[in-house]
Amino acid sequence: LECSKIQLGTTPVEAAVLGGPLNDRLGEIISVLRSVTQNLMVFASAGAAASQGPLAAYAPVFTSLNTALAPLPAQLAAAETQLSAHLSQTVSIQ
Protein backbone atom coordinates (compact mmCIF):
# COMPACT_ATOMS: atom_id res chain seq x y z
CA LEU A 1 0.00 0.00 0.00
CA GLU A 2 1.51 3.27 -1.06
CA CYS A 3 -0.38 6.49 -0.57
CA SER A 4 0.49 10.05 0.32
CA LYS A 5 -2.32 10.21 2.89
CA ILE A 6 -4.24 7.52 4.76
CA GLN A 7 -7.07 8.53 7.06
CA LEU A 8 -8.13 6.06 9.75
CA GLY A 9 -11.36 6.63 11.65
CA THR A 10 -14.04 9.24 11.26
CA THR A 11 -11.96 12.31 12.07
CA PRO A 12 -8.54 13.24 10.73
CA VAL A 13 -6.95 13.43 14.20
CA GLU A 14 -7.75 10.00 15.68
CA ALA A 15 -4.69 8.26 17.05
CA ALA A 16 -3.39 5.02 15.56
CA VAL A 17 -2.12 2.29 17.86
CA LEU A 18 1.45 1.19 17.25
CA GLY A 19 1.86 -2.56 17.70
CA GLY A 20 5.31 -2.53 19.31
CA PRO A 21 4.50 -0.13 22.16
CA LEU A 22 1.10 -1.80 22.64
CA ASN A 23 2.77 -5.19 22.99
CA ASP A 24 5.24 -3.71 25.48
CA ARG A 25 2.39 -2.40 27.65
CA LEU A 26 0.43 -5.65 27.35
CA GLY A 27 3.57 -7.55 28.35
CA GLU A 28 3.92 -5.32 31.41
CA ILE A 29 0.27 -5.93 32.35
CA ILE A 30 0.73 -9.69 31.98
CA SER A 31 3.83 -9.49 34.18
CA VAL A 32 1.92 -7.61 36.90
CA LEU A 33 -0.98 -10.07 36.67
CA ARG A 34 1.48 -12.97 36.97
CA SER A 35 2.99 -11.40 40.10
CA VAL A 36 -0.42 -10.73 41.66
CA THR A 37 -1.50 -14.30 40.90
CA GLN A 38 1.64 -15.76 42.46
CA ASN A 39 1.24 -13.61 45.56
CA LEU A 40 -2.42 -14.60 45.93
CA MET A 41 -1.53 -18.27 45.54
CA VAL A 42 1.12 -17.99 48.26
CA PHE A 43 -1.39 -16.18 50.48
CA ALA A 44 -4.07 -18.80 49.84
CA SER A 45 -1.67 -21.67 50.53
CA ALA A 46 -0.44 -20.06 53.73
CA GLY A 47 -4.01 -19.27 54.78
CA ALA A 48 -5.14 -22.85 54.21
CA ALA A 49 -2.17 -24.16 56.21
CA ALA A 50 -2.83 -21.69 59.04
CA SER A 51 -6.58 -22.36 59.16
CA GLN A 52 -6.63 -24.40 62.33
CA GLY A 53 -8.50 -23.97 65.54
CA PRO A 54 -10.79 -20.95 65.40
CA LEU A 55 -9.73 -20.24 61.80
CA ALA A 56 -10.58 -23.76 60.56
CA ALA A 57 -13.82 -22.51 59.03
CA TYR A 58 -11.78 -20.44 56.55
CA ALA A 59 -9.75 -23.36 55.18
CA PRO A 60 -12.26 -24.13 52.38
CA VAL A 61 -12.17 -20.50 51.28
CA PHE A 62 -8.39 -20.51 50.92
CA THR A 63 -8.48 -23.89 49.16
CA SER A 64 -11.14 -22.64 46.72
CA LEU A 65 -9.11 -19.51 46.05
CA ASN A 66 -6.02 -21.58 45.30
CA THR A 67 -8.04 -23.84 42.99
CA ALA A 68 -9.51 -20.85 41.15
CA LEU A 69 -6.06 -19.28 40.71
CA ALA A 70 -4.30 -22.47 39.57
CA PRO A 71 -5.01 -22.12 35.81
CA LEU A 72 -4.05 -18.43 35.63
CA PRO A 73 -0.25 -18.81 35.28
CA ALA A 74 -0.67 -21.06 32.23
CA GLN A 75 -3.30 -18.74 30.75
CA LEU A 76 -1.04 -15.72 31.21
CA ALA A 77 1.90 -17.57 29.66
CA ALA A 78 -0.26 -18.55 26.67
CA ALA A 79 -1.45 -14.97 26.22
CA GLU A 80 2.12 -13.70 26.38
CA THR A 81 3.24 -16.03 23.58
CA GLN A 82 0.47 -14.65 21.36
CA LEU A 83 1.35 -10.96 21.74
CA SER A 84 3.14 -10.68 18.42
CA ALA A 85 0.57 -12.74 16.49
CA HIS A 86 -1.47 -9.66 15.55
CA LEU A 87 1.49 -7.63 14.28
CA SER A 88 2.06 -7.19 10.57
CA GLN A 89 5.35 -8.23 9.04
CA THR A 90 6.53 -4.71 8.22
CA VAL A 91 5.01 -1.26 8.51
CA SER A 92 6.58 2.01 7.48
CA ILE A 93 5.16 5.11 9.12
CA GLN A 94 6.51 8.49 8.11
Steps between C-alpha positions, in 0.01 A plus 500: 500500500651827394311822549587856589219516757308231687217601730394253769177557690232761461708807581842593366659519847420157648806326637630176351627227730857390439541125545845503661419740785160333548667161535747648749215631717304175470814310600535723806135439594546124463810520720309688772210254477746210530651657813159567656392143424814354656460715810134401537589133461765528772249681722232238436740213569623661820143579605387142443797369700434747783125433512495296817313543821271802486606571140415148376176625347704707252703208363249423220509863390878499464491162324234625256703813433809293425298274269353799316845657456676181386429535124596869482880462465458275195237732352726802546794315345284402201381858455857627516612267220223638278588869538679528168243294307296808406796703373557544129829396347618852418348845529657827397358810664635838399 
